[in-house]
Each structure stands twice: as C-alpha cells, then as structure tokens.
C-alpha cells in the first residue's frame, strides 16, 4: 500500500503531465482543419487533385469548398485536355457557374457540335453551332452546315427553296451556288435576272425592294437619341443639342464638334466624330464615358449603363457596367450594332443576329437589316420591311424602315414616314390616336419618345417633368 507521501508525489507528477497531454490534444484538434487545408492546398499545387478533394471531403468550411471547387475545376481541365469530354462535363455539372466554368462549358459544346457536323447530322449541328455565338470557328462551321442543308434541298428538286437557303447563308460561295441553280432552272444567262425569275420576283418587286433597303440604310444614321430623362440631337453643322435632366452632366454636349451620330444611355450621352473618335458626358459611375481612346469607330450605341461601338475592321468596343467580352468571339463582318437595356446586339453582313444578354439569347433570324433590344426582349427588322419580336408579340407592320425598343414600348417607322407604337400596357402609350406622319427618325425611351420630322424639327411625347420634351426650337440634321 502506497504511503500518502507517495500518492502526493504521484499526483504532483501525473496532473501536470495529463494537463500537457490534454493541451496538446486540444491544440491538435483545433489546428487539424487548418492542417488539412494546408495539406489539400499542397496537393492541389502539386497536381494531386483527387487527393486534395479526399482530404476536404468532410470539411464544410467556405475555405474547403473553394479549394474543392478549384480541384474539381483542375480535374475538368485535365479531362478536357485528355479528350474525356464526358468526364469533364460530369465534373462541371457539380461546379457553380463562373467565368472559367462557362468557358469550359462552351468548349465542350463546341466539341459536341463539331462531332455532330462530322457525323453528318447537319440540322442538329446547325442548331448547336449557332448557339455558340461566334466561339472559335463555330460560325464558319455553321455556314458549312447550312450549305450542306441547302444542297440537300437542291438534290430533292426543291430548287426555289434551295436558292433561298443558299442566299440566306450570306457568303459569296452561297450566292454563286444560288446563281448556278437559278441559271440552270430558268435558262436565263444573266445572273441577277435569273435569280429574280427563280425567286418569282418581277422588275417592280425588285425596284421596291431596293428602295426599301436604301431607306433602311439611311435610317441607321443616329441623329436623335433618348435617355431616361433627357433628349439628344445632332444638328446639321455637326454639333449636338440636349434637353432634360442634367443631374450627371449628360446634357453638357455644347462643345462637341464634327459629329456624325449620337447615342444616349440612362444618364449619359455619347457622340461619334467624323474622324472615328468618340466623346461622352454624364454618369460615369461604371466607366460608361471612358471612350477617349476609341478610334476608327463607324457606329455607336448606348445601353442603360454601357456604351458600345463598332469599328471599321469589325471589332466591338464596350465600356460600362456589363461584361460584353463575348463579343470578342464575333466575326468581323458586322454591319450594325445596338445596345439596349442590359444587352448588346449586332447584325452580320449576311443578315444574322448576334447578341449578349443576361435574359435573351439571339434568335435564329436571317435576312435582318437592323435589331433593337431592351430588357428581356429584342426586335428584328428584316430587309423585306417586316418585324419580328423575340420575347414580345408585335403587330404585323409592313414596309418598316426603322425600329426602336424601350422598356415600355416598341416604335416603328414605315417608308411613308408614319410612326407605329406598340405599348406593353395601355398607360404606356404616348402617341396620339391619329397617325403621326412626315417622320424621318425615331428615338424611344421608357418615359418619353422623340420624332425627327422631315423638315428637321423635333416632336416629343411623354413625361416632360425634367424638360426632356422641350425641343421646339431644334433643327436637326435631316439629309
């Protein structure tokens, strides 16, 4: 039996040792998650992605989630490089959407579309390639699929349909093939006459079509623009005039010179000079007025908080709140550009539409002359003077030469100078019941609209609380 002195000695030794052990264990347990994170980080950096994921399997912290996603993304990239698209797609399905995952997803979609094309499934390939919105050579492959589909119509003896399909491609190769079919089917040697005859178009129809196209091109000159509560105009001498809300300095355009076009965002204004440079004034909280270094510009447009431009070599420039980097994939054959709400859209030389929008994807339209877009919808103006809405149902207007979309209405201008209005709600209608005629250009906003008459004067309708409709003394460029 131990003596009391021995017991005391034991306790004096055992208790401190036990305390140290417990302290060490507690410290280890406390530091274990951090150690696990460090080990996982090291595994990730050394390329041991599966090991990193395994180490973090039971860790529910935000740091562990971020490392796990990084390891999964690395595995997806590895699978993509190895050609294992199925594995890469399965991994991406578990990851949150980011810029990197979107890029990998687009690459997977591109590969799938190419496989459809190579397998001869041209209809499915055309849909998949069109949805890629210009990624890599998807538009070139898309034209090849359409060429193959048009050839299938020709082989079936559907000559007129095949000719229209070849022309709709918009390429020189497509046009030449259409001419060859037309000459063969009609026996007429003159290319244009053969095409017109094969399409059932007489001389008068052709004349009217050419006249309409000329008016549509002329209407693209941006002489009038409307913001949320201000109006902007282009005078014959190349200067600008503005009226309305100037809380951000958006009406400070009196010093601008040598302008050939104007554009208006919610609270900012922009002007295109004849030398291809751009000026801007007003709200610049998101950099929408940072255009001083833009050159070689041939067209401008403005969304609510963005400014976009088209250059002579087909590039799209943008600045402002939204990321329109997808436009870098677009081809350099764009003929017009339009920003609206939170989107940007363009028309290619072949009449197709491209767009970047958080809510509306570009519809598969062909034969376009111009587009206009706002929040949640877009409107296409076709070369034959008809309109089509994507996300909105429009009346069957004809002989239209210009369109303008806003958050509350769609405006259209026909070849006779008559303006049509489609308001989403009865209370949003601004034009009088009797037709407004003699109009040369239109500009449409959420709370007011402006019309440039053929005599150069401007009429405004809508909310004038800010003075945006005080344009009675304006005389604008009307040539």
Beta strands, then each sheet from edge to edge (+ up, - down):
strand 1: 224-226
strand 2: 230-234
strand 3: 240-244
strand 4: 259-264
strand 5: 268-273
strand 6: 278-282
strand 7: 297-302
strand 8: 306-311
strand 9: 316-320
strand 10: 334-340
strand 11: 343-348
strand 12: 353-356
strand 13: 368-374
strand 14: 377-382
strand 15: 387-390
strand 16: 400-405
strand 17: 409-414
strand 18: 419-423
strand 19: 439-444
strand 20: 448-453
strand 21: 458-462
sheet 1: 1+ 2- 3+
sheet 2: 4+ 5- 6+
sheet 3: 7+ 8- 9+
sheet 4: 10+ 11- 12+
sheet 5: 13+ 14- 15+
sheet 6: 16+ 17- 18+
sheet 7: 19+ 20- 21+
end
